[in-house]
Every structure is written in C-alpha cells, then in structure tokens.
C-alpha cells in the first residue's frame, strides 16, 4: 500500500519560514519523480516544485528563489524549505509521486495546511 504523509505545515507570519516533509512508503522511492503541489482557497491545485529521480529540480515562478525542494533517498523523504513566506503562499500543500512522467502521478498525500498571516 502506497502512503505519502506530509508534515510541517502551520501558521507563520509574513517573511517567516517553514519546512515541509513528505515521507513515502510502498514505492521504490528512488525511481520516482516527486513533487509539491498546493491548492489555495477557491483555486485550482498548482505545481510548486518538482525533483526528479535523478535530482533535477523545477520551481514555479512564484516561489523561485524562496523555496527549495530536496530529497533523501535513504529516508524515502522529500522536503520543501520555504523562506520569505507571503500571504499568497497560503494553501493546502500536497506531496505527489510520479513514475516516469513529469505530470502528476497517481499517488497523493493528504495535504498539510500552510497559513501565512500576521
């Protein structure tokens, strides 16, 4: 059974930082492209950052320079370091696992809420 479990969300003031984690089980993690997506209130889910099985990374323009995605294959975990957070970063953040594709894969976590507010 495949499981993706996100953690690390919370309430933070503008300009603050958070680190999200996503622990995967039930897949051969090192072979999967992993991504962070987010869904702001009333909007569609969007890609935040992706890290391929080989380690290459991609970021949306809105987070480039502020967020960093990384992976630890020994721990079957990906991370999203979020700095200089803005109110518009407020969203439910999801982890996704995709095998052999750059589009979202079949496996999603339950999401972790990030709220940026003073």
SULJO-V328986 format. One record per helix or strand of 3 or more residues. SS is the DSSP state (A for helix, B for strand). FROM is the first residue (numbers start at 1). TO is the last residue. If there is no record, write none. Layout:
BEGIN
[[SS/FROM/TO] [SS/FROM/TO]]
END
This chain:
BEGIN
[[B/3/7] [B/10/12] [B/18/25] [A/29/31] [B/33/39] [B/45/51] [B/57/59] [B/67/72] [B/77/82] [A/87/89] [B/91/98] [B/112/116]]
END
